[in-house]
Amino acid sequence: MLLFRSEEHVERWSEGQRTPIGATFTAQQGWRLATAWFHDRSSPDWHRRTPEEARTIFDEIGLTGSFWDLS
């Protein structure tokens, strides 16, 4: 994961590195993803997320597109 200050910064970096832009998300979305994904990690009842559970989390946070498609 790389952190950038703006969409323009992402584009300049991508052009300079000759690397296509992958998925992007805001810091708020990253925080929401981490919170949703790991909030119960230390629980004895923890289980690995199913693809359906992951898809629900991604959808709730607004992470869409082919990068986030688990099918």
Jmol script that loads the backbone (N, CA, C; Angstrom):
load data "model"
ATOM      1  N   MET A   1       0.842  -1.156   0.000  1.00  0.00           N
ATOM      2  CA  MET A   1       0.000   0.000   0.000  1.00  0.00           C
ATOM      3  C   MET A   1       0.899   1.234   0.000  1.00  0.00           C
ATOM      4  N   LEU A   2       0.530   2.180  -0.832  1.00  0.00           N
ATOM      5  CA  LEU A   2       1.227   3.455  -0.907  1.00  0.00           C
ATOM      6  C   LEU A   2       0.257   4.562  -0.527  1.00  0.00           C
ATOM      7  N   LEU A   3       0.751   5.566   0.147  1.00  0.00           N
ATOM      8  CA  LEU A   3      -0.086   6.699   0.552  1.00  0.00           C
ATOM      9  C   LEU A   3       0.245   7.910  -0.305  1.00  0.00           C
ATOM     10  N   PHE A   4      -0.794   8.580  -0.776  1.00  0.00           N
ATOM     11  CA  PHE A   4      -0.648   9.770  -1.607  1.00  0.00           C
ATOM     12  C   PHE A   4      -1.540  10.872  -1.062  1.00  0.00           C
ATOM     13  N   ARG A   5      -1.192  12.115  -1.369  1.00  0.00           N
ATOM     14  CA  ARG A   5      -1.953  13.231  -0.838  1.00  0.00           C
ATOM     15  C   ARG A   5      -3.120  13.642  -1.730  1.00  0.00           C
ATOM     16  N   SER A   6      -3.135  13.182  -2.987  1.00  0.00           N
ATOM     17  CA  SER A   6      -4.214  13.573  -3.900  1.00  0.00           C
ATOM     18  C   SER A   6      -4.267  12.611  -5.081  1.00  0.00           C
ATOM     19  N   GLU A   7      -5.369  12.678  -5.814  1.00  0.00           N
ATOM     20  CA  GLU A   7      -5.506  11.881  -7.043  1.00  0.00           C
ATOM     21  C   GLU A   7      -4.431  12.282  -8.048  1.00  0.00           C
ATOM     22  N   GLU A   8      -4.137  13.587  -8.111  1.00  0.00           N
ATOM     23  CA  GLU A   8      -3.105  14.070  -9.032  1.00  0.00           C
ATOM     24  C   GLU A   8      -1.738  13.476  -8.680  1.00  0.00           C
ATOM     25  N   HIS A   9      -1.464  13.360  -7.394  1.00  0.00           N
ATOM     26  CA  HIS A   9      -0.203  12.772  -6.952  1.00  0.00           C
ATOM     27  C   HIS A   9      -0.127  11.303  -7.384  1.00  0.00           C
ATOM     28  N   VAL A  10      -1.225  10.596  -7.264  1.00  0.00           N
ATOM     29  CA  VAL A  10      -1.285   9.190  -7.709  1.00  0.00           C
ATOM     30  C   VAL A  10      -0.963   9.121  -9.199  1.00  0.00           C
ATOM     31  N   GLU A  11      -1.592   9.993  -9.975  1.00  0.00           N
ATOM     32  CA  GLU A  11      -1.383   9.973 -11.424  1.00  0.00           C
ATOM     33  C   GLU A  11       0.063  10.291 -11.792  1.00  0.00           C
ATOM     34  N   ARG A  12       0.661  11.290 -11.142  1.00  0.00           N
ATOM     35  CA  ARG A  12       2.063  11.636 -11.429  1.00  0.00           C
ATOM     36  C   ARG A  12       2.990  10.477 -11.074  1.00  0.00           C
ATOM     37  N   TRP A  13       2.753   9.865  -9.924  1.00  0.00           N
ATOM     38  CA  TRP A  13       3.582   8.729  -9.511  1.00  0.00           C
ATOM     39  C   TRP A  13       3.449   7.580 -10.512  1.00  0.00           C
ATOM     40  N   SER A  14       2.213   7.279 -10.895  1.00  0.00           N
ATOM     41  CA  SER A  14       1.953   6.189 -11.833  1.00  0.00           C
ATOM     42  C   SER A  14       2.664   6.431 -13.164  1.00  0.00           C
ATOM     43  N   GLU A  15       2.582   7.643 -13.668  1.00  0.00           N
ATOM     44  CA  GLU A  15       3.251   7.972 -14.928  1.00  0.00           C
ATOM     45  C   GLU A  15       4.770   7.864 -14.774  1.00  0.00           C
ATOM     46  N   GLY A  16       5.291   8.384 -13.673  1.00  0.00           N
ATOM     47  CA  GLY A  16       6.733   8.351 -13.444  1.00  0.00           C
ATOM     48  C   GLY A  16       7.278   6.944 -13.275  1.00  0.00           C
ATOM     49  N   GLN A  17       6.480   6.077 -12.694  1.00  0.00           N
ATOM     50  CA  GLN A  17       6.902   4.687 -12.470  1.00  0.00           C
ATOM     51  C   GLN A  17       6.526   3.768 -13.618  1.00  0.00           C
ATOM     52  N   ARG A  18       5.731   4.302 -14.549  1.00  0.00           N
ATOM     53  CA  ARG A  18       5.202   3.493 -15.664  1.00  0.00           C
ATOM     54  C   ARG A  18       4.468   2.272 -15.125  1.00  0.00           C
ATOM     55  N   THR A  19       3.649   2.552 -14.129  1.00  0.00           N
ATOM     56  CA  THR A  19       2.867   1.519 -13.446  1.00  0.00           C
ATOM     57  C   THR A  19       1.397   1.908 -13.505  1.00  0.00           C
ATOM     58  N   PRO A  20       0.519   0.989 -13.892  1.00  0.00           N
ATOM     59  CA  PRO A  20      -0.906   1.338 -13.919  1.00  0.00           C
ATOM     60  C   PRO A  20      -1.433   1.594 -12.507  1.00  0.00           C
ATOM     61  N   ILE A  21      -2.426   2.446 -12.426  1.00  0.00           N
ATOM     62  CA  ILE A  21      -3.059   2.741 -11.141  1.00  0.00           C
ATOM     63  C   ILE A  21      -3.951   1.572 -10.770  1.00  0.00           C
ATOM     64  N   GLY A  22      -3.768   1.055  -9.577  1.00  0.00           N
ATOM     65  CA  GLY A  22      -4.622  -0.021  -9.074  1.00  0.00           C
ATOM     66  C   GLY A  22      -5.812   0.584  -8.352  1.00  0.00           C
ATOM     67  N   ALA A  23      -6.246  -0.059  -7.305  1.00  0.00           N
ATOM     68  CA  ALA A  23      -7.365   0.445  -6.522  1.00  0.00           C
ATOM     69  C   ALA A  23      -6.892   1.580  -5.627  1.00  0.00           C
ATOM     70  N   THR A  24      -7.735   2.579  -5.472  1.00  0.00           N
ATOM     71  CA  THR A  24      -7.435   3.671  -4.547  1.00  0.00           C
ATOM     72  C   THR A  24      -8.600   3.814  -3.575  1.00  0.00           C
ATOM     73  N   PHE A  25      -8.272   4.306  -2.387  1.00  0.00           N
ATOM     74  CA  PHE A  25      -9.315   4.596  -1.417  1.00  0.00           C
ATOM     75  C   PHE A  25      -8.823   5.691  -0.493  1.00  0.00           C
ATOM     76  N   THR A  26      -9.753   6.333   0.167  1.00  0.00           N
ATOM     77  CA  THR A  26      -9.409   7.439   1.051  1.00  0.00           C
ATOM     78  C   THR A  26      -8.882   6.903   2.378  1.00  0.00           C
ATOM     79  N   ALA A  27      -8.258   7.787   3.144  1.00  0.00           N
ATOM     80  CA  ALA A  27      -7.788   7.407   4.482  1.00  0.00           C
ATOM     81  C   ALA A  27      -8.970   6.967   5.346  1.00  0.00           C
ATOM     82  N   GLN A  28     -10.101   7.642   5.204  1.00  0.00           N
ATOM     83  CA  GLN A  28     -11.290   7.261   5.970  1.00  0.00           C
ATOM     84  C   GLN A  28     -11.763   5.865   5.594  1.00  0.00           C
ATOM     85  N   GLN A  29     -11.749   5.541   4.315  1.00  0.00           N
ATOM     86  CA  GLN A  29     -12.134   4.194   3.893  1.00  0.00           C
ATOM     87  C   GLN A  29     -11.139   3.164   4.411  1.00  0.00           C
ATOM     88  N   GLY A  30      -9.860   3.500   4.411  1.00  0.00           N
ATOM     89  CA  GLY A  30      -8.850   2.593   4.945  1.00  0.00           C
ATOM     90  C   GLY A  30      -9.065   2.327   6.421  1.00  0.00           C
ATOM     91  N   TRP A  31      -9.393   3.383   7.167  1.00  0.00           N
ATOM     92  CA  TRP A  31      -9.658   3.222   8.593  1.00  0.00           C
ATOM     93  C   TRP A  31     -10.903   2.357   8.813  1.00  0.00           C
ATOM     94  N   ARG A  32     -11.945   2.623   8.040  1.00  0.00           N
ATOM     95  CA  ARG A  32     -13.177   1.828   8.170  1.00  0.00           C
ATOM     96  C   ARG A  32     -12.928   0.367   7.813  1.00  0.00           C
ATOM     97  N   LEU A  33     -12.125   0.125   6.783  1.00  0.00           N
ATOM     98  CA  LEU A  33     -11.800  -1.252   6.396  1.00  0.00           C
ATOM     99  C   LEU A  33     -11.040  -1.950   7.514  1.00  0.00           C
ATOM    100  N   ALA A  34     -10.015  -1.298   8.053  1.00  0.00           N
ATOM    101  CA  ALA A  34      -9.228  -1.905   9.135  1.00  0.00           C
ATOM    102  C   ALA A  34     -10.099  -2.181  10.353  1.00  0.00           C
ATOM    103  N   THR A  35     -10.952  -1.243  10.692  1.00  0.00           N
ATOM    104  CA  THR A  35     -11.829  -1.412  11.852  1.00  0.00           C
ATOM    105  C   THR A  35     -12.797  -2.578  11.644  1.00  0.00           C
ATOM    106  N   ALA A  36     -13.427  -2.613  10.481  1.00  0.00           N
ATOM    107  CA  ALA A  36     -14.383  -3.695  10.194  1.00  0.00           C
ATOM    108  C   ALA A  36     -13.686  -5.045  10.102  1.00  0.00           C
ATOM    109  N   TRP A  37     -12.502  -5.056   9.528  1.00  0.00           N
ATOM    110  CA  TRP A  37     -11.802  -6.312   9.273  1.00  0.00           C
ATOM    111  C   TRP A  37     -11.198  -6.910  10.542  1.00  0.00           C
ATOM    112  N   PHE A  38     -10.655  -6.058  11.412  1.00  0.00           N
ATOM    113  CA  PHE A  38      -9.884  -6.559  12.547  1.00  0.00           C
ATOM    114  C   PHE A  38     -10.527  -6.349  13.912  1.00  0.00           C
ATOM    115  N   HIS A  39     -11.738  -5.802  13.978  1.00  0.00           N
ATOM    116  CA  HIS A  39     -12.326  -5.474  15.288  1.00  0.00           C
ATOM    117  C   HIS A  39     -12.478  -6.686  16.207  1.00  0.00           C
ATOM    118  N   ASP A  40     -12.656  -7.854  15.651  1.00  0.00           N
ATOM    119  CA  ASP A  40     -12.884  -9.047  16.471  1.00  0.00           C
ATOM    120  C   ASP A  40     -11.734 -10.049  16.389  1.00  0.00           C
ATOM    121  N   ARG A  41     -10.590  -9.608  15.911  1.00  0.00           N
ATOM    122  CA  ARG A  41      -9.474 -10.526  15.647  1.00  0.00           C
ATOM    123  C   ARG A  41      -8.982 -11.252  16.895  1.00  0.00           C
ATOM    124  N   SER A  42      -9.062 -10.631  18.051  1.00  0.00           N
ATOM    125  CA  SER A  42      -8.566 -11.284  19.275  1.00  0.00           C
ATOM    126  C   SER A  42      -9.638 -12.110  19.987  1.00  0.00           C
ATOM    127  N   SER A  43     -10.817 -12.168  19.425  1.00  0.00           N
ATOM    128  CA  SER A  43     -11.904 -12.947  20.024  1.00  0.00           C
ATOM    129  C   SER A  43     -11.681 -14.439  19.801  1.00  0.00           C
ATOM    130  N   PRO A  44     -11.983 -15.266  20.800  1.00  0.00           N
ATOM    131  CA  PRO A  44     -11.868 -16.721  20.602  1.00  0.00           C
ATOM    132  C   PRO A  44     -12.811 -17.239  19.511  1.00  0.00           C
ATOM    133  N   ASP A  45     -13.866 -16.477  19.226  1.00  0.00           N
ATOM    134  CA  ASP A  45     -14.840 -16.875  18.204  1.00  0.00           C
ATOM    135  C   ASP A  45     -14.469 -16.373  16.803  1.00  0.00           C
ATOM    136  N   TRP A  46     -13.292 -15.742  16.672  1.00  0.00           N
ATOM    137  CA  TRP A  46     -12.897 -15.189  15.383  1.00  0.00           C
ATOM    138  C   TRP A  46     -12.823 -16.284  14.331  1.00  0.00           C
ATOM    139  N   HIS A  47     -13.215 -15.924  13.128  1.00  0.00           N
ATOM    140  CA  HIS A  47     -13.072 -16.833  11.987  1.00  0.00           C
ATOM    141  C   HIS A  47     -12.662 -16.016  10.765  1.00  0.00           C
ATOM    142  N   ARG A  48     -12.013 -16.674   9.857  1.00  0.00           N
ATOM    143  CA  ARG A  48     -11.615 -16.009   8.625  1.00  0.00           C
ATOM    144  C   ARG A  48     -12.857 -15.541   7.883  1.00  0.00           C
ATOM    145  N   ARG A  49     -12.796 -14.361   7.322  1.00  0.00           N
ATOM    146  CA  ARG A  49     -13.933 -13.816   6.575  1.00  0.00           C
ATOM    147  C   ARG A  49     -14.213 -14.668   5.340  1.00  0.00           C
ATOM    148  N   THR A  50     -15.466 -14.932   5.112  1.00  0.00           N
ATOM    149  CA  THR A  50     -15.861 -15.607   3.879  1.00  0.00           C
ATOM    150  C   THR A  50     -15.860 -14.570   2.758  1.00  0.00           C
ATOM    151  N   PRO A  51     -15.823 -15.015   1.512  1.00  0.00           N
ATOM    152  CA  PRO A  51     -15.913 -14.039   0.416  1.00  0.00           C
ATOM    153  C   PRO A  51     -17.181 -13.183   0.500  1.00  0.00           C
ATOM    154  N   GLU A  52     -18.275 -13.760   0.936  1.00  0.00           N
ATOM    155  CA  GLU A  52     -19.523 -13.006   1.063  1.00  0.00           C
ATOM    156  C   GLU A  52     -19.408 -11.944   2.159  1.00  0.00           C
ATOM    157  N   GLU A  53     -18.793 -12.308   3.290  1.00  0.00           N
ATOM    158  CA  GLU A  53     -18.595 -11.338   4.368  1.00  0.00           C
ATOM    159  C   GLU A  53     -17.666 -10.208   3.920  1.00  0.00           C
ATOM    160  N   ALA A  54     -16.617 -10.575   3.219  1.00  0.00           N
ATOM    161  CA  ALA A  54     -15.690  -9.560   2.715  1.00  0.00           C
ATOM    162  C   ALA A  54     -16.390  -8.633   1.740  1.00  0.00           C
ATOM    163  N   ARG A  55     -17.171  -9.181   0.840  1.00  0.00           N
ATOM    164  CA  ARG A  55     -17.902  -8.385  -0.143  1.00  0.00           C
ATOM    165  C   ARG A  55     -18.849  -7.414   0.551  1.00  0.00           C
ATOM    166  N   THR A  56     -19.512  -7.860   1.609  1.00  0.00           N
ATOM    167  CA  THR A  56     -20.411  -6.987   2.361  1.00  0.00           C
ATOM    168  C   THR A  56     -19.634  -5.824   2.970  1.00  0.00           C
ATOM    169  N   ILE A  57     -18.488  -6.122   3.570  1.00  0.00           N
ATOM    170  CA  ILE A  57     -17.656  -5.067   4.158  1.00  0.00           C
ATOM    171  C   ILE A  57     -17.221  -4.089   3.075  1.00  0.00           C
ATOM    172  N   PHE A  58     -16.719  -4.591   1.967  1.00  0.00           N
ATOM    173  CA  PHE A  58     -16.273  -3.720   0.878  1.00  0.00           C
ATOM    174  C   PHE A  58     -17.414  -2.834   0.393  1.00  0.00           C
ATOM    175  N   ASP A  59     -18.590  -3.420   0.198  1.00  0.00           N
ATOM    176  CA  ASP A  59     -19.743  -2.657  -0.282  1.00  0.00           C
ATOM    177  C   ASP A  59     -20.137  -1.558   0.701  1.00  0.00           C
ATOM    178  N   GLU A  60     -20.155  -1.887   1.994  1.00  0.00           N
ATOM    179  CA  GLU A  60     -20.540  -0.905   3.010  1.00  0.00           C
ATOM    180  C   GLU A  60     -19.582   0.282   3.040  1.00  0.00           C
ATOM    181  N   ILE A  61     -18.325   0.038   2.727  1.00  0.00           N
ATOM    182  CA  ILE A  61     -17.311   1.087   2.773  1.00  0.00           C
ATOM    183  C   ILE A  61     -17.239   1.845   1.448  1.00  0.00           C
ATOM    184  N   GLY A  62     -17.829   1.263   0.406  1.00  0.00           N
ATOM    185  CA  GLY A  62     -17.794   1.892  -0.908  1.00  0.00           C
ATOM    186  C   GLY A  62     -16.596   1.485  -1.745  1.00  0.00           C
ATOM    187  N   LEU A  63     -16.023   0.331  -1.430  1.00  0.00           N
ATOM    188  CA  LEU A  63     -14.897  -0.192  -2.198  1.00  0.00           C
ATOM    189  C   LEU A  63     -15.465  -1.052  -3.317  1.00  0.00           C
ATOM    190  N   THR A  64     -15.486  -0.496  -4.506  1.00  0.00           N
ATOM    191  CA  THR A  64     -16.103  -1.166  -5.647  1.00  0.00           C
ATOM    192  C   THR A  64     -15.101  -1.280  -6.787  1.00  0.00           C
ATOM    193  N   GLY A  65     -15.437  -2.022  -7.780  1.00  0.00           N
ATOM    194  CA  GLY A  65     -14.586  -2.193  -8.948  1.00  0.00           C
ATOM    195  C   GLY A  65     -13.971  -3.574  -8.978  1.00  0.00           C
ATOM    196  N   SER A  66     -13.295  -3.860 -10.073  1.00  0.00           N
ATOM    197  CA  SER A  66     -12.783  -5.211 -10.286  1.00  0.00           C
ATOM    198  C   SER A  66     -11.745  -5.624  -9.245  1.00  0.00           C
ATOM    199  N   PHE A  67     -10.973  -4.682  -8.696  1.00  0.00           N
ATOM    200  CA  PHE A  67      -9.972  -5.011  -7.690  1.00  0.00           C
ATOM    201  C   PHE A  67     -10.611  -5.663  -6.475  1.00  0.00           C
ATOM    202  N   TRP A  68     -11.797  -5.219  -6.104  1.00  0.00           N
ATOM    203  CA  TRP A  68     -12.469  -5.676  -4.897  1.00  0.00           C
ATOM    204  C   TRP A  68     -13.408  -6.842  -5.156  1.00  0.00           C
ATOM    205  N   ASP A  69     -13.496  -7.312  -6.393  1.00  0.00           N
ATOM    206  CA  ASP A  69     -14.367  -8.424  -6.743  1.00  0.00           C
ATOM    207  C   ASP A  69     -13.681  -9.741  -6.404  1.00  0.00           C
ATOM    208  N   LEU A  70     -14.282 -10.525  -5.537  1.00  0.00           N
ATOM    209  CA  LEU A  70     -13.680 -11.765  -5.068  1.00  0.00           C
ATOM    210  C   LEU A  70     -14.231 -13.011  -5.779  1.00  0.00           C
ATOM    211  N   SER A  71     -15.049 -12.803  -6.781  1.00  0.00           N
ATOM    212  CA  SER A  71     -15.620 -13.984  -7.453  1.00  0.00           C
ATOM    213  C   SER A  71     -14.710 -14.570  -8.480  1.00  0.00           C
TER     214      SER A  71
END
end "model"
wireframe off; spacefill off
backbone 0.3
color backbone group
